[in-house]
Amino acid sequence: MNSSILHFAKWICRQLTRPEFDSLSVISQEVQSGSREDFIFKEEKPPPNYRDFRQEPVRPRDKGGCAPPGASRRAAV
């Protein structure tokens, strides 16, 4: 279990009395079962993939002095 969720649960327990917490439990079970549609969950986003990158469709323009790709080094000098 994520430690931030555990800390949140402990915080909720410190804020509510036992009867209030029992009411919260009933409401959360109704939300989880789908009978309460007035609660909207945060949208889950997939974690970013560090290997997912894009390559520019057009090669950047060469700055002066560079040989074009495939040309030998001696021909450019």
C-alpha positions as CSV (number, residue, x, y, z in Angstrom):
1,M,0.0,0.0,0.0
2,N,1.2,3.5,-0.8
3,S,2.5,5.2,2.3
4,S,0.7,8.5,1.3
5,I,-2.6,6.7,1.3
6,L,-1.8,5.2,4.7
7,H,-1.0,8.7,6.1
8,F,-4.3,10.0,4.6
9,A,-6.2,7.1,6.3
10,K,-4.6,8.0,9.6
11,W,-5.4,11.6,9.1
12,I,-9.1,10.8,8.3
13,C,-9.3,8.8,11.5
14,R,-8.0,11.7,13.6
15,Q,-10.5,14.0,12.1
16,L,-13.7,11.9,12.4
17,T,-15.5,10.3,15.3
18,R,-16.3,6.6,15.1
19,P,-20.0,7.1,14.0
20,E,-18.8,9.6,11.3
21,F,-16.2,7.2,10.1
22,D,-18.8,4.4,9.9
23,S,-20.9,6.7,7.8
24,L,-17.9,7.4,5.6
25,S,-17.3,3.7,5.2
26,V,-20.9,3.1,4.1
27,I,-20.6,5.9,1.5
28,S,-17.3,4.7,0.2
29,Q,-18.7,1.2,-0.3
30,E,-21.6,2.7,-2.2
31,V,-19.2,4.6,-4.4
32,Q,-17.1,1.6,-5.0
33,S,-20.1,-0.6,-5.9
34,G,-21.3,2.1,-8.4
35,S,-24.6,2.9,-6.7
36,R,-23.4,6.5,-6.1
37,E,-22.8,8.2,-9.4
38,D,-22.4,11.7,-7.9
39,F,-18.8,10.9,-7.0
40,I,-16.2,11.3,-9.7
41,F,-12.8,9.6,-9.5
42,K,-9.5,11.2,-10.6
43,E,-8.5,10.0,-14.0
44,E,-5.6,7.5,-14.0
45,K,-2.8,8.4,-16.2
46,P,-0.1,5.9,-17.2
47,P,3.3,6.7,-15.9
48,P,5.6,8.4,-18.4
49,N,7.9,6.1,-20.3
50,Y,11.4,7.5,-20.4
51,R,12.0,5.6,-23.6
52,D,9.0,7.1,-25.4
53,F,10.5,9.9,-27.4
54,R,9.7,11.6,-30.7
55,Q,12.1,12.4,-33.5
56,E,11.6,15.5,-35.6
57,P,10.2,14.6,-39.0
58,V,12.6,17.1,-40.7
59,R,16.3,17.1,-40.1
60,P,17.6,20.4,-38.7
61,R,19.4,22.6,-41.1
62,D,23.2,22.3,-41.1
63,K,25.1,25.2,-39.8
64,G,27.8,26.4,-42.1
65,G,31.1,24.5,-42.2
66,C,29.6,21.0,-41.7
67,A,30.0,18.4,-44.4
68,P,26.7,16.9,-45.6
69,P,26.0,13.4,-44.3
70,G,27.8,10.7,-46.2
71,A,30.6,13.0,-47.5
72,S,34.1,12.1,-46.6
73,R,36.0,14.3,-44.2
74,R,38.8,14.9,-46.7
75,A,36.4,16.2,-49.4
76,A,35.0,18.8,-47.0
77,V,38.4,20.3,-46.1
